[in-house]
Amino acid sequence: MPTYTMINKTTGEEKDMILSFAERELVLSEGEWSQQLSTPKSVTNVTGTLRQAGDGWKDVLSRVKSGSMRHNTIND
Protein backbone atom coordinates (compact mmCIF):
# COMPACT_ATOMS: atom_id res chain seq x y z
CA MET A 1 0.00 0.00 0.00
CA PRO A 2 1.19 3.52 -0.71
CA THR A 3 2.37 6.00 1.90
CA TYR A 4 0.70 9.41 1.98
CA THR A 5 1.97 12.48 3.82
CA MET A 6 -1.08 13.93 5.56
CA ILE A 7 -1.39 17.26 7.39
CA ASN A 8 -3.75 17.79 10.32
CA LYS A 9 -5.78 20.90 9.49
CA THR A 10 -6.09 22.11 13.08
CA THR A 11 -2.65 21.35 14.52
CA GLY A 12 -0.48 21.45 11.37
CA GLU A 13 1.03 18.08 12.31
CA GLU A 14 2.52 16.13 9.39
CA LYS A 15 2.13 12.37 9.48
CA ASP A 16 3.03 9.63 6.99
CA MET A 17 0.10 7.22 6.68
CA ILE A 18 0.10 3.85 4.94
CA LEU A 19 -3.38 3.65 3.44
CA SER A 20 -5.25 1.96 0.64
CA PHE A 21 -6.90 4.32 -1.83
CA ALA A 22 -10.31 3.73 -0.22
CA GLU A 23 -8.91 4.40 3.27
CA ARG A 24 -7.24 7.59 1.99
CA GLU A 25 -10.54 8.80 0.54
CA LEU A 26 -12.27 8.09 3.87
CA VAL A 27 -9.64 10.00 5.89
CA LEU A 28 -9.83 12.97 3.52
CA SER A 29 -13.65 13.00 3.52
CA GLU A 30 -13.75 13.26 7.32
CA GLY A 31 -12.15 16.70 6.99
CA GLU A 32 -9.54 16.49 9.76
CA TRP A 33 -6.60 15.72 7.43
CA SER A 34 -5.46 17.05 4.06
CA GLN A 35 -2.92 15.45 1.76
CA GLN A 36 0.40 17.11 1.11
CA LEU A 37 1.15 16.92 -2.58
CA SER A 38 4.84 16.56 -3.30
CA THR A 39 7.07 16.06 -6.30
CA PRO A 40 9.99 13.67 -6.59
CA LYS A 41 13.23 15.06 -5.20
CA SER A 42 15.28 13.84 -8.17
CA VAL A 43 14.82 11.70 -11.23
CA THR A 44 17.72 9.63 -12.49
CA ASN A 45 18.33 7.33 -15.40
CA VAL A 46 19.55 3.84 -14.49
CA THR A 47 21.63 3.35 -17.63
CA GLY A 48 23.27 6.75 -17.40
CA THR A 49 22.88 7.76 -21.06
CA LEU A 50 20.09 7.71 -23.58
CA ARG A 51 20.82 6.75 -27.17
CA GLN A 52 18.99 7.45 -30.38
CA ALA A 53 17.63 4.61 -32.46
CA GLY A 54 20.00 3.33 -35.15
CA ASP A 55 19.49 3.18 -38.90
CA GLY A 56 17.82 -0.22 -38.55
CA TRP A 57 14.84 1.49 -36.91
CA LYS A 58 14.36 3.68 -40.02
CA ASP A 59 14.17 0.50 -42.12
CA VAL A 60 11.49 -0.89 -39.82
CA LEU A 61 9.46 2.32 -40.10
CA SER A 62 9.75 2.25 -43.89
CA ARG A 63 8.41 -1.34 -43.99
CA VAL A 64 5.53 -0.38 -41.72
CA LYS A 65 4.64 2.57 -43.94
CA SER A 66 4.81 0.55 -47.16
CA GLY A 67 2.58 -2.14 -45.61
CA SER A 68 -0.04 0.29 -44.31
CA MET A 69 -3.14 1.34 -46.18
CA ARG A 70 -3.48 4.28 -48.53
CA HIS A 71 -3.62 7.80 -47.07
CA ASN A 72 -1.58 6.85 -44.01
CA THR A 73 0.05 9.58 -41.92
CA ILE A 74 3.25 7.70 -41.13
CA ASN A 75 6.38 9.77 -41.77
CA ASP A 76 9.77 8.20 -42.53
PDB file of N, CA, C and O in Angstrom, chain B, residues numbered from 101:
ATOM      1  N   MET B 101       0.838  -1.188   0.000  1.00  0.00           N
ATOM      2  CA  MET B 101       0.000   0.000   0.000  1.00  0.00           C
ATOM      3  C   MET B 101       0.879   1.246   0.000  1.00  0.00           C
ATOM      4  O   MET B 101       1.974   1.245   0.563  1.00  0.00           O
ATOM      5  N   PRO B 102       0.393   2.296  -0.630  1.00  0.00           N
ATOM      6  CA  PRO B 102       1.190   3.520  -0.706  1.00  0.00           C
ATOM      7  C   PRO B 102       1.212   4.295   0.609  1.00  0.00           C
ATOM      8  O   PRO B 102       0.337   4.140   1.462  1.00  0.00           O
ATOM      9  N   THR B 103       2.229   5.125   0.743  1.00  0.00           N
ATOM     10  CA  THR B 103       2.365   5.997   1.897  1.00  0.00           C
ATOM     11  C   THR B 103       1.997   7.414   1.474  1.00  0.00           C
ATOM     12  O   THR B 103       2.489   7.916   0.464  1.00  0.00           O
ATOM     13  N   TYR B 104       1.131   8.051   2.250  1.00  0.00           N
ATOM     14  CA  TYR B 104       0.701   9.413   1.980  1.00  0.00           C
ATOM     15  C   TYR B 104       1.152  10.307   3.124  1.00  0.00           C
ATOM     16  O   TYR B 104       1.057   9.920   4.289  1.00  0.00           O
ATOM     17  N   THR B 105       1.645  11.503   2.800  1.00  0.00           N
ATOM     18  CA  THR B 105       1.967  12.484   3.822  1.00  0.00           C
ATOM     19  C   THR B 105       0.720  13.334   4.033  1.00  0.00           C
ATOM     20  O   THR B 105       0.284  14.057   3.137  1.00  0.00           O
ATOM     21  N   MET B 106       0.156  13.233   5.235  1.00  0.00           N
ATOM     22  CA  MET B 106      -1.079  13.934   5.558  1.00  0.00           C
ATOM     23  C   MET B 106      -0.778  15.050   6.557  1.00  0.00           C
ATOM     24  O   MET B 106       0.138  14.929   7.371  1.00  0.00           O
ATOM     25  N   ILE B 107      -1.544  16.127   6.493  1.00  0.00           N
ATOM     26  CA  ILE B 107      -1.388  17.262   7.392  1.00  0.00           C
ATOM     27  C   ILE B 107      -2.692  17.466   8.145  1.00  0.00           C
ATOM     28  O   ILE B 107      -3.761  17.575   7.544  1.00  0.00           O
ATOM     29  N   ASN B 108      -2.590  17.517   9.483  1.00  0.00           N
ATOM     30  CA  ASN B 108      -3.747  17.792  10.323  1.00  0.00           C
ATOM     31  C   ASN B 108      -4.108  19.256  10.146  1.00  0.00           C
ATOM     32  O   ASN B 108      -3.261  20.130  10.331  1.00  0.00           O
ATOM     33  N   LYS B 109      -5.359  19.535   9.791  1.00  0.00           N
ATOM     34  CA  LYS B 109      -5.783  20.897   9.488  1.00  0.00           C
ATOM     35  C   LYS B 109      -5.795  21.807  10.704  1.00  0.00           C
ATOM     36  O   LYS B 109      -5.606  23.016  10.566  1.00  0.00           O
ATOM     37  N   THR B 110      -6.013  21.257  11.889  1.00  0.00           N
ATOM     38  CA  THR B 110      -6.091  22.105  13.079  1.00  0.00           C
ATOM     39  C   THR B 110      -4.742  22.300  13.754  1.00  0.00           C
ATOM     40  O   THR B 110      -4.444  23.395  14.231  1.00  0.00           O
ATOM     41  N   THR B 111      -3.919  21.250  13.802  1.00  0.00           N
ATOM     42  CA  THR B 111      -2.650  21.348  14.521  1.00  0.00           C
ATOM     43  C   THR B 111      -1.457  21.589  13.611  1.00  0.00           C
ATOM     44  O   THR B 111      -0.408  22.025  14.085  1.00  0.00           O
ATOM     45  N   GLY B 112      -1.587  21.315  12.303  1.00  0.00           N
ATOM     46  CA  GLY B 112      -0.481  21.454  11.369  1.00  0.00           C
ATOM     47  C   GLY B 112       0.492  20.285  11.410  1.00  0.00           C
ATOM     48  O   GLY B 112       1.526  20.313  10.743  1.00  0.00           O
ATOM     49  N   GLU B 113       0.167  19.258  12.186  1.00  0.00           N
ATOM     50  CA  GLU B 113       1.035  18.078  12.312  1.00  0.00           C
ATOM     51  C   GLU B 113       1.110  17.340  10.981  1.00  0.00           C
ATOM     52  O   GLU B 113       0.087  17.120  10.332  1.00  0.00           O
ATOM     53  N   GLU B 114       2.320  16.958  10.574  1.00  0.00           N
ATOM     54  CA  GLU B 114       2.520  16.131   9.386  1.00  0.00           C
ATOM     55  C   GLU B 114       2.707  14.693   9.819  1.00  0.00           C
ATOM     56  O   GLU B 114       3.437  14.411  10.769  1.00  0.00           O
ATOM     57  N   LYS B 115       2.042  13.778   9.119  1.00  0.00           N
ATOM     58  CA  LYS B 115       2.126  12.374   9.479  1.00  0.00           C
ATOM     59  C   LYS B 115       2.105  11.535   8.210  1.00  0.00           C
ATOM     60  O   LYS B 115       1.263  11.748   7.337  1.00  0.00           O
ATOM     61  N   ASP B 116       3.030  10.579   8.104  1.00  0.00           N
ATOM     62  CA  ASP B 116       3.025   9.632   6.989  1.00  0.00           C
ATOM     63  C   ASP B 116       2.075   8.500   7.329  1.00  0.00           C
ATOM     64  O   ASP B 116       2.220   7.850   8.364  1.00  0.00           O
ATOM     65  N   MET B 117       1.101   8.263   6.455  1.00  0.00           N
ATOM     66  CA  MET B 117       0.102   7.217   6.682  1.00  0.00           C
ATOM     67  C   MET B 117       0.160   6.206   5.555  1.00  0.00           C
ATOM     68  O   MET B 117       0.206   6.571   4.380  1.00  0.00           O
ATOM     69  N   ILE B 118       0.158   4.929   5.922  1.00  0.00           N
ATOM     70  CA  ILE B 118       0.101   3.849   4.943  1.00  0.00           C
ATOM     71  C   ILE B 118      -1.367   3.471   4.796  1.00  0.00           C
ATOM     72  O   ILE B 118      -1.962   2.885   5.701  1.00  0.00           O
ATOM     73  N   LEU B 119      -1.944   3.813   3.644  1.00  0.00           N
ATOM     74  CA  LEU B 119      -3.380   3.646   3.439  1.00  0.00           C
ATOM     75  C   LEU B 119      -3.663   3.079   2.052  1.00  0.00           C
ATOM     76  O   LEU B 119      -2.917   3.314   1.102  1.00  0.00           O
ATOM     77  N   SER B 120      -4.757   2.331   1.959  1.00  0.00           N
ATOM     78  CA  SER B 120      -5.251   1.963   0.640  1.00  0.00           C
ATOM     79  C   SER B 120      -5.926   3.208   0.059  1.00  0.00           C
ATOM     80  O   SER B 120      -6.144   4.188   0.772  1.00  0.00           O
ATOM     81  N   PHE B 121      -6.252   3.167  -1.216  1.00  0.00           N
ATOM     82  CA  PHE B 121      -6.898   4.320  -1.829  1.00  0.00           C
ATOM     83  C   PHE B 121      -8.245   4.610  -1.164  1.00  0.00           C
ATOM     84  O   PHE B 121      -8.593   5.767  -0.932  1.00  0.00           O
ATOM     85  N   ALA B 122      -8.998   3.551  -0.860  1.00  0.00           N
ATOM     86  CA  ALA B 122     -10.307   3.725  -0.216  1.00  0.00           C
ATOM     87  C   ALA B 122     -10.157   4.322   1.183  1.00  0.00           C
ATOM     88  O   ALA B 122     -10.938   5.188   1.579  1.00  0.00           O
ATOM     89  N   GLU B 123      -9.154   3.859   1.930  1.00  0.00           N
ATOM     90  CA  GLU B 123      -8.913   4.404   3.267  1.00  0.00           C
ATOM     91  C   GLU B 123      -8.489   5.872   3.183  1.00  0.00           C
ATOM     92  O   GLU B 123      -8.905   6.692   4.001  1.00  0.00           O
ATOM     93  N   ARG B 124      -7.659   6.197   2.186  1.00  0.00           N
ATOM     94  CA  ARG B 124      -7.241   7.590   1.987  1.00  0.00           C
ATOM     95  C   ARG B 124      -8.433   8.479   1.712  1.00  0.00           C
ATOM     96  O   ARG B 124      -8.535   9.571   2.271  1.00  0.00           O
ATOM     97  N   GLU B 125      -9.339   8.026   0.855  1.00  0.00           N
ATOM     98  CA  GLU B 125     -10.543   8.803   0.543  1.00  0.00           C
ATOM     99  C   GLU B 125     -11.400   9.009   1.789  1.00  0.00           C
ATOM    100  O   GLU B 125     -11.970  10.083   1.980  1.00  0.00           O
ATOM    101  N   LEU B 126     -11.495   7.981   2.641  1.00  0.00           N
ATOM    102  CA  LEU B 126     -12.269   8.089   3.874  1.00  0.00           C
ATOM    103  C   LEU B 126     -11.652   9.116   4.819  1.00  0.00           C
ATOM    104  O   LEU B 126     -12.361   9.954   5.377  1.00  0.00           O
ATOM    105  N   VAL B 127     -10.328   9.052   4.998  1.00  0.00           N
ATOM    106  CA  VAL B 127      -9.635   9.997   5.888  1.00  0.00           C
ATOM    107  C   VAL B 127      -9.821  11.425   5.381  1.00  0.00           C
ATOM    108  O   VAL B 127     -10.089  12.331   6.170  1.00  0.00           O
ATOM    109  N   LEU B 128      -9.683  11.632   4.083  1.00  0.00           N
ATOM    110  CA  LEU B 128      -9.833  12.974   3.523  1.00  0.00           C
ATOM    111  C   LEU B 128     -11.269  13.476   3.624  1.00  0.00           C
ATOM    112  O   LEU B 128     -11.489  14.666   3.846  1.00  0.00           O
ATOM    113  N   SER B 129     -12.247  12.590   3.464  1.00  0.00           N
ATOM    114  CA  SER B 129     -13.653  13.003   3.516  1.00  0.00           C
ATOM    115  C   SER B 129     -14.097  13.405   4.920  1.00  0.00           C
ATOM    116  O   SER B 129     -15.052  14.167   5.070  1.00  0.00           O
ATOM    117  N   GLU B 130     -13.410  12.898   5.955  1.00  0.00           N
ATOM    118  CA  GLU B 130     -13.752  13.263   7.322  1.00  0.00           C
ATOM    119  C   GLU B 130     -13.378  14.706   7.634  1.00  0.00           C
ATOM    120  O   GLU B 130     -13.921  15.293   8.570  1.00  0.00           O
ATOM    121  N   GLY B 131     -12.460  15.285   6.866  1.00  0.00           N
ATOM    122  CA  GLY B 131     -12.155  16.702   6.986  1.00  0.00           C
ATOM    123  C   GLY B 131     -11.075  17.089   7.977  1.00  0.00           C
ATOM    124  O   GLY B 131     -10.693  18.258   8.026  1.00  0.00           O
ATOM    125  N   GLU B 132     -10.564  16.150   8.772  1.00  0.00           N
ATOM    126  CA  GLU B 132      -9.540  16.489   9.758  1.00  0.00           C
ATOM    127  C   GLU B 132      -8.156  16.582   9.121  1.00  0.00           C
ATOM    128  O   GLU B 132      -7.317  17.358   9.578  1.00  0.00           O
ATOM    129  N   TRP B 133      -7.911  15.796   8.069  1.00  0.00           N
ATOM    130  CA  TRP B 133      -6.600  15.722   7.429  1.00  0.00           C
ATOM    131  C   TRP B 133      -6.683  16.179   5.979  1.00  0.00           C
ATOM    132  O   TRP B 133      -7.712  16.009   5.326  1.00  0.00           O
ATOM    133  N   SER B 134      -5.601  16.755   5.480  1.00  0.00           N
ATOM    134  CA  SER B 134      -5.461  17.047   4.056  1.00  0.00           C
ATOM    135  C   SER B 134      -4.169  16.396   3.582  1.00  0.00           C
ATOM    136  O   SER B 134      -3.258  16.145   4.372  1.00  0.00           O
ATOM    137  N   GLN B 135      -4.104  16.131   2.301  1.00  0.00           N
ATOM    138  CA  GLN B 135      -2.922  15.447   1.765  1.00  0.00           C
ATOM    139  C   GLN B 135      -1.925  16.465   1.259  1.00  0.00           C
ATOM    140  O   GLN B 135      -2.280  17.405   0.548  1.00  0.00           O
ATOM    141  N   GLN B 136      -0.667  16.267   1.637  1.00  0.00           N
ATOM    142  CA  GLN B 136       0.403  17.111   1.111  1.00  0.00           C
ATOM    143  C   GLN B 136       0.814  16.543  -0.227  1.00  0.00           C
ATOM    144  O   GLN B 136       1.188  15.374  -0.323  1.00  0.00           O
ATOM    145  N   LEU B 137       0.746  17.358  -1.256  1.00  0.00           N
ATOM    146  CA  LEU B 137       1.150  16.923  -2.579  1.00  0.00           C
ATOM    147  C   LEU B 137       2.613  17.289  -2.759  1.00  0.00           C
ATOM    148  O   LEU B 137       3.004  18.440  -2.566  1.00  0.00           O
ATOM    149  N   SER B 138       3.414  16.306  -3.129  1.00  0.00           N
ATOM    150  CA  SER B 138       4.839  16.561  -3.300  1.00  0.00           C
ATOM    151  C   SER B 138       5.299  16.042  -4.644  1.00  0.00           C
ATOM    152  O   SER B 138       4.619  15.243  -5.289  1.00  0.00           O
ATOM    153  N   THR B 139       6.457  16.506  -5.053  1.00  0.00           N
ATOM    154  CA  THR B 139       7.068  16.061  -6.296  1.00  0.00           C
ATOM    155  C   THR B 139       8.321  15.270  -5.962  1.00  0.00           C
ATOM    156  O   THR B 139       8.884  15.439  -4.881  1.00  0.00           O
ATOM    157  N   PRO B 140       8.764  14.418  -6.862  1.00  0.00           N
ATOM    158  CA  PRO B 140       9.990  13.668  -6.591  1.00  0.00           C
ATOM    159  C   PRO B 140      11.175  14.614  -6.377  1.00  0.00           C
ATOM    160  O   PRO B 140      11.266  15.663  -7.014  1.00  0.00           O
ATOM    161  N   LYS B 141      12.061  14.238  -5.491  1.00  0.00           N
ATOM    162  CA  LYS B 141      13.233  15.064  -5.198  1.00  0.00           C
ATOM    163  C   LYS B 141      14.213  15.061  -6.360  1.00  0.00           C
ATOM    164  O   LYS B 141      14.796  16.097  -6.677  1.00  0.00           O
ATOM    165  N   SER B 142      14.403  13.915  -6.998  1.00  0.00           N
ATOM    166  CA  SER B 142      15.275  13.844  -8.168  1.00  0.00           C
ATOM    167  C   SER B 142      14.852  12.666  -9.028  1.00  0.00           C
ATOM    168  O   SER B 142      14.289  11.688  -8.534  1.00  0.00           O
ATOM    169  N   VAL B 143      15.127  12.771 -10.302  1.00  0.00           N
ATOM    170  CA  VAL B 143      14.818  11.704 -11.232  1.00  0.00           C
ATOM    171  C   VAL B 143      16.117  11.340 -11.924  1.00  0.00           C
ATOM    172  O   VAL B 143      16.791  12.198 -12.494  1.00  0.00           O
ATOM    173  N   THR B 144      16.466  10.060 -11.870  1.00  0.00           N
ATOM    174  CA  THR B 144      17.717   9.628 -12.492  1.00  0.00           C
ATOM    175  C   THR B 144      17.439   8.557 -13.526  1.00  0.00           C
ATOM    176  O   THR B 144      16.375   7.938 -13.539  1.00  0.00           O
ATOM    177  N   ASN B 145      18.400   8.355 -14.376  1.00  0.00           N
ATOM    178  CA  ASN B 145      18.333   7.330 -15.399  1.00  0.00           C
ATOM    179  C   ASN B 145      19.260   6.186 -14.984  1.00  0.00           C
ATOM    180  O   ASN B 145      20.433   6.423 -14.693  1.00  0.00           O
ATOM    181  N   VAL B 146      18.765   4.979 -14.952  1.00  0.00           N
ATOM    182  CA  VAL B 146      19.549   3.841 -14.485  1.00  0.00           C
ATOM    183  C   VAL B 146      20.745   3.559 -15.397  1.00  0.00           C
ATOM    184  O   VAL B 146      21.832   3.240 -14.914  1.00  0.00           O
ATOM    185  N   THR B 147      20.552   3.675 -16.697  1.00  0.00           N
ATOM    186  CA  THR B 147      21.626   3.347 -17.626  1.00  0.00           C
ATOM    187  C   THR B 147      22.657   4.461 -17.741  1.00  0.00           C
ATOM    188  O   THR B 147      23.776   4.211 -18.188  1.00  0.00           O
ATOM    189  N   GLY B 148      22.318   5.652 -17.360  1.00  0.00           N
ATOM    190  CA  GLY B 148      23.275   6.754 -17.405  1.00  0.00           C
ATOM    191  C   GLY B 148      23.171   7.600 -18.656  1.00  0.00           C
ATOM    192  O   GLY B 148      23.262   8.824 -18.568  1.00  0.00           O
ATOM    193  N   THR B 149      22.982   6.994 -19.821  1.00  0.00           N
ATOM    194  CA  THR B 149      22.877   7.757 -21.060  1.00  0.00           C
ATOM    195  C   THR B 149      21.723   7.229 -21.891  1.00  0.00           C
ATOM    196  O   THR B 149      21.378   6.049 -21.828  1.00  0.00           O
ATOM    197  N   LEU B 150      21.145   8.102 -22.654  1.00  0.00           N
ATOM    198  CA  LEU B 150      20.087   7.710 -23.578  1.00  0.00           C
ATOM    199  C   LEU B 150      20.656   7.763 -24.988  1.00  0.00           C
ATOM    200  O   LEU B 150      21.402   8.683 -25.325  1.00  0.00           O
ATOM    201  N   ARG B 151      20.310   6.790 -25.805  1.00  0.00           N
ATOM    202  CA  ARG B 151      20.815   6.749 -27.168  1.00  0.00           C
ATOM    203  C   ARG B 151      19.671   6.889 -28.144  1.00  0.00           C
ATOM    204  O   ARG B 151      18.528   6.554 -27.833  1.00  0.00           O
ATOM    205  N   GLN B 152      19.983   7.384 -29.321  1.00  0.00           N
ATOM    206  CA  GLN B 152      18.991   7.450 -30.377  1.00  0.00           C
ATOM    207  C   GLN B 152      18.926   6.102 -31.079  1.00  0.00           C
ATOM    208  O   GLN B 152      19.871   5.314 -31.043  1.00  0.00           O
ATOM    209  N   ALA B 153      17.792   5.861 -31.714  1.00  0.00           N
ATOM    210  CA  ALA B 153      17.633   4.613 -32.458  1.00  0.00           C
ATOM    211  C   ALA B 153      18.582   4.609 -33.655  1.00  0.00           C
ATOM    212  O   ALA B 153      18.858   5.663 -34.229  1.00  0.00           O
ATOM    213  N   GLY B 154      19.069   3.465 -34.026  1.00  0.00           N
ATOM    214  CA  GLY B 154      19.996   3.329 -35.149  1.00  0.00           C
ATOM    215  C   GLY B 154      19.281   3.350 -36.486  1.00  0.00           C
ATOM    216  O   GLY B 154      18.064   3.523 -36.549  1.00  0.00           O
ATOM    217  N   ASP B 155      20.047   3.171 -37.555  1.00  0.00           N
ATOM    218  CA  ASP B 155      19.491   3.183 -38.903  1.00  0.00           C
ATOM    219  C   ASP B 155      18.540   2.009 -39.143  1.00  0.00           C
ATOM    220  O   ASP B 155      17.659   2.096 -39.998  1.00  0.00           O
ATOM    221  N   GLY B 156      18.706   0.929 -38.406  1.00  0.00           N
ATOM    222  CA  GLY B 156      17.817  -0.216 -38.551  1.00  0.00           C
ATOM    223  C   GLY B 156      16.379   0.134 -38.215  1.00  0.00           C
ATOM    224  O   GLY B 156      15.448  -0.434 -38.786  1.00  0.00           O
ATOM    225  N   TRP B 157      16.194   1.067 -37.291  1.00  0.00           N
ATOM    226  CA  TRP B 157      14.842   1.494 -36.910  1.00  0.00           C
ATOM    227  C   TRP B 157      14.159   2.211 -38.077  1.00  0.00           C
ATOM    228  O   TRP B 157      12.952   2.065 -38.270  1.00  0.00           O
ATOM    229  N   LYS B 158      14.922   2.985 -38.857  1.00  0.00           N
ATOM    230  CA  LYS B 158      14.356   3.679 -40.020  1.00  0.00           C
ATOM    231  C   LYS B 158      13.866   2.662 -41.042  1.00  0.00           C
ATOM    232  O   LYS B 158      12.833   2.871 -41.678  1.00  0.00           O
ATOM    233  N   ASP B 159      14.603   1.556 -41.204  1.00  0.00           N
ATOM    234  CA  ASP B 159      14.171   0.503 -42.122  1.00  0.00           C
ATOM    235  C   ASP B 159      12.858  -0.123 -41.663  1.00  0.00           C
ATOM    236  O   ASP B 159      11.982  -0.411 -42.478  1.00  0.00           O
ATOM    237  N   VAL B 160      12.728  -0.331 -40.364  1.00  0.00           N
ATOM    238  CA  VAL B 160      11.490  -0.894 -39.817  1.00  0.00           C
ATOM    239  C   VAL B 160      10.325   0.051 -40.091  1.00  0.00           C
ATOM    240  O   VAL B 160       9.256  -0.391 -40.513  1.00  0.00           O
ATOM    241  N   LEU B 161      10.523   1.350 -39.855  1.00  0.00           N
ATOM    242  CA  LEU B 161       9.460   2.324 -40.104  1.00  0.00           C
ATOM    243  C   LEU B 161       9.068   2.369 -41.575  1.00  0.00           C
ATOM    244  O   LEU B 161       7.889   2.508 -41.901  1.00  0.00           O
ATOM    245  N   SER B 162      10.044   2.255 -42.458  1.00  0.00           N
ATOM    246  CA  SER B 162       9.748   2.248 -43.894  1.00  0.00           C
ATOM    247  C   SER B 162       8.898   1.047 -44.272  1.00  0.00           C
ATOM    248  O   SER B 162       7.965   1.178 -45.064  1.00  0.00           O
ATOM    249  N   ARG B 163       9.205  -0.136 -43.713  1.00  0.00           N
ATOM    250  CA  ARG B 163       8.412  -1.337 -43.991  1.00  0.00           C
ATOM    251  C   ARG B 163       6.995  -1.199 -43.441  1.00  0.00           C
ATOM    252  O   ARG B 163       6.035  -1.648 -44.067  1.00  0.00           O
ATOM    253  N   VAL B 164       6.868  -0.584 -42.282  1.00  0.00           N
ATOM    254  CA  VAL B 164       5.527  -0.383 -41.718  1.00  0.00           C
ATOM    255  C   VAL B 164       4.721   0.547 -42.612  1.00  0.00           C
ATOM    256  O   VAL B 164       3.544   0.296 -42.872  1.00  0.00           O
ATOM    257  N   LYS B 165       5.350   1.623 -43.084  1.00  0.00           N
ATOM    258  CA  LYS B 165       4.644   2.573 -43.939  1.00  0.00           C
ATOM    259  C   LYS B 165       4.229   1.924 -45.258  1.00  0.00           C
ATOM    260  O   LYS B 165       3.102   2.112 -45.716  1.00  0.00           O
ATOM    261  N   SER B 166       5.134   1.162 -45.867  1.00  0.00           N
ATOM    262  CA  SER B 166       4.808   0.546 -47.157  1.00  0.00           C
ATOM    263  C   SER B 166       3.715  -0.515 -47.000  1.00  0.00           C
ATOM    264  O   SER B 166       2.980  -0.781 -47.951  1.00  0.00           O
ATOM    265  N   GLY B 167       3.596  -1.120 -45.829  1.00  0.00           N
ATOM    266  CA  GLY B 167       2.578  -2.136 -45.606  1.00  0.00           C
ATOM    267  C   GLY B 167       1.256  -1.583 -45.108  1.00  0.00           C
ATOM    268  O   GLY B 167       0.281  -2.324 -44.987  1.00  0.00           O
ATOM    269  N   SER B 168       1.211  -0.293 -44.818  1.00  0.00           N
ATOM    270  CA  SER B 168      -0.040   0.286 -44.312  1.00  0.00           C
ATOM    271  C   SER B 168      -0.936   0.697 -45.475  1.00  0.00           C
ATOM    272  O   SER B 168      -0.515   0.707 -46.632  1.00  0.00           O
ATOM    273  N   MET B 169      -2.151   1.026 -45.149  1.00  0.00           N
ATOM    274  CA  MET B 169      -3.137   1.344 -46.176  1.00  0.00           C
ATOM    275  C   MET B 169      -2.855   2.712 -46.796  1.00  0.00           C
ATOM    276  O   MET B 169      -2.009   3.472 -46.324  1.00  0.00           O
ATOM    277  N   ARG B 170      -3.586   2.993 -47.857  1.00  0.00           N
ATOM    278  CA  ARG B 170      -3.477   4.282 -48.529  1.00  0.00           C
ATOM    279  C   ARG B 170      -3.850   5.419 -47.594  1.00  0.00           C
ATOM    280  O   ARG B 170      -4.629   5.220 -46.662  1.00  0.00           O
ATOM    281  N   HIS B 171      -3.321   6.578 -47.821  1.00  0.00           N
ATOM    282  CA  HIS B 171      -3.618   7.796 -47.067  1.00  0.00           C
ATOM    283  C   HIS B 171      -3.165   7.685 -45.612  1.00  0.00           C
ATOM    284  O   HIS B 171      -3.782   8.268 -44.721  1.00  0.00           O
ATOM    285  N   ASN B 172      -2.102   6.949 -45.378  1.00  0.00           N
ATOM    286  CA  ASN B 172      -1.584   6.852 -44.012  1.00  0.00           C
ATOM    287  C   ASN B 172      -0.866   8.150 -43.650  1.00  0.00           C
ATOM    288  O   ASN B 172      -0.532   8.941 -44.532  1.00  0.00           O
ATOM    289  N   THR B 173      -0.631   8.368 -42.374  1.00  0.00           N
ATOM    290  CA  THR B 173       0.047   9.583 -41.916  1.00  0.00           C
ATOM    291  C   THR B 173       1.404   9.251 -41.293  1.00  0.00           C
ATOM    292  O   THR B 173       1.928  10.023 -40.490  1.00  0.00           O
ATOM    293  N   ILE B 174       1.961   8.116 -41.661  1.00  0.00           N
ATOM    294  CA  ILE B 174       3.254   7.700 -41.126  1.00  0.00           C
ATOM    295  C   ILE B 174       4.347   8.434 -41.879  1.00  0.00           C
ATOM    296  O   ILE B 174       4.369   8.417 -43.110  1.00  0.00           O
ATOM    297  N   ASN B 175       5.248   9.076 -41.162  1.00  0.00           N
ATOM    298  CA  ASN B 175       6.383   9.767 -41.775  1.00  0.00           C
ATOM    299  C   ASN B 175       7.642   8.944 -41.598  1.00  0.00           C
ATOM    300  O   ASN B 175       7.848   8.339 -40.546  1.00  0.00           O
ATOM    301  N   ASP B 176       8.492   8.916 -42.627  1.00  0.00           N
ATOM    302  CA  ASP B 176       9.768   8.205 -42.533  1.00  0.00           C
ATOM    303  C   ASP B 176      10.719   8.963 -41.656  1.00  0.00           C
ATOM    304  O   ASP B 176      11.852   8.526 -41.451  1.00  0.00           O
TER     305      ASP B 176
END
